[in-house]
Amino acid sequence: MKSLTIQEVVLINFKNYADARFSFGVKFNLISGLNGMGKTNLLDAVYYLSVGKSYFTPYDQRVVRQEESFFRLEADVLKDDIVHKLVMKVRPGSTKELVLDHIAIPRISEHLGYIPVVFSAPRDIDLVFGSSQTRRRYIDHLLCQVDHDYLRALVTYNHLLEMRTAALKQGFADLAGVIATYDEQMSPMAALIYEKRKWVVDVFTPLIRETYLNLSENRESIDLQYESGLHQYPYHVLADMNWEADKNTGRSNAGIHKDDYKLSIKNMPAKEYGSQGQIKSLIFALHLSKYNILRNQSGYKPLLILDDIFDKLDERRLHRLMEILMAPDFGQIFISDTSSKRFTDFLPVDLLHSIEMTP
């Protein structure tokens, strides 16, 4: 498996950074310091360079430093034994430029998957307790990094869905004909998305079961189930069945945009019956399984970003996680915490690169 590392990043007008430069080690990178010093912002910059957007917000206006009109991110990326120069220049609401080795990349979507990445943050509790949209986005992010056909189909479907829903609200004279035109275009996209989602859950499920057992020391079993109306009917049939409801509500009530992924512990819904420790282990099992799929599909060891890790795991589970991450299957890892001392018992000095944020 090929290694991939970020050697250095430069942040200009990114969140709380006016102009900063950071170098990283090849294995564990621990970013420590008091809250508000910019630990998470640095991790988000690495993520932004990987996928072209912030992990925490889709709006670049919330990313640019206050009172500034642009931000710029640069990275030296070691891939295939060659150091590549990656530059992102963003004027929120105006332009977003991506340049790789002095060559402009026309669309950010073409960059997705070049630096495979998995990000873990305290907000990931929403994967269990949040809406179906949160879980769909999580799986979509995985598939979009490894399958550009899926990415194109998803973008097209969502665009058509927006136009379909707008047409329902406007109530055209020939509304049935307009909606039928959209459904005809959406149907093949929905079929492709459904098959890809079904495939990834089939791959995901045994991985997450095994990883959870490893993290929890064989305490209980877990499961992941894919729920979709397309299990029973193809998209065009579902659309026909829901036509009256769509017309009456002004919404698109059926399709792959209603899919969900149910997480269970010992055959019971995780969000209702899971303990705090069980749910935290379940979330990490999701991330590590996602990492494994990305690695196997891309041929590279993805970046693994763990923000505020002590918020998620007790000392015993953290120790087990670090044992797992020491394996050669894992590449460059970024960790943030308020104290660097907590990791000295878990990580060998020769594998640890420390960055301490100071006021």
C-alpha positions, 0 to 999 in steps of 0.5 A: 500500500502506497504512503501519502503524507502532507509535509508542510502547509501554509495558511493565509487568512484561514480562520484565525490564521493571518499567515502561518506555516506548519511542518508535519511528521510521517506518522503521528502529528499531535497538535496541542494547546489550550482551547481557542488556539487554533488546533481544530482550524489547522486540522480543518485546513488539512481537510480543506486541502484534501476535499476543497471545503471545510469539514465544519461548514459548506460556506467559505464566508465562515472560513475566511479570516474576519475582515479579509476578502480571500484566503489561501492554502498551500501544501507540499504533498509527498505522493508516489515518492514525488513532492507535489505543490498544491495551492488553493486560492479562495475569494468567498462568493466569487472564485475558488482556484485549485492549482496542482504542480502549477497546473489549474484544476478546472473543477474541485470535484476532479481533485476529490480522491487525490488526497483520501481523508477521514476526519473525526470530530466531536460533532460526529455524535450526529451520525447516531443521533442526527438526521438521515441526511447526516448519515447519507452525507457520511456515506456519500463522502466515502463513495465520492472519494473513490468513485467519480461516476458516483460523484457525477450521478449524485451531483446530477440527481441533486440538481434535478431534484432541486428543479423538480421540487421548485416546479412542484412549488410553482405549479405549472399548467402542465405540471405532470409533464414537467415532473415526468421529464425530470423523473425520466432523467433522475431514474438512471441516476437514482439506480446507479446511486442505489447500487453503489450505496448497496455495494458500499454497505455490503463492504462496510458491514463486516468491517464495522462489526470486526472493528467494533469488536476489536475496539470494545474487546469483544463485548457486543455486536453491532450492525449497519443496515441500508434503508431505501425505497428502491429496495422494493421499487425502481425510482420511476415507480416510486415517483408515480406512486407518490405523485399525488403526495408530491403535488399536494405537499410541494415536495419530492417525497420518494427517491434516494434522497430519502435513504437512511443507514440504521446503526444498532447495538445488540440488535437494538437501535444505537441511538435509543439503547447505546451507552456513551462508551458504546456509541463512541466506539461505534463512531470510531468503528465507522471511521476506521472502516471508512479508512479501510475502504478508502485505502483499499479502493484508492491504493493509498493510505488516507490521512486520518484526522482525529480532533479532540480525541479525549472527548470521545474515548476513555483511557482504555479505549484510547489505548486500544485505538492507538495500538490499532493505529500503530499498525503499518496499515495506517499512514499519516495521522493528525491528533488534537488535544489540550495536553500533549502529556496524555499521549506520551504513554501511548505513542513512541517518541520516534513516531510522534511529531508535536506542535504546541499552540501558544497564545 
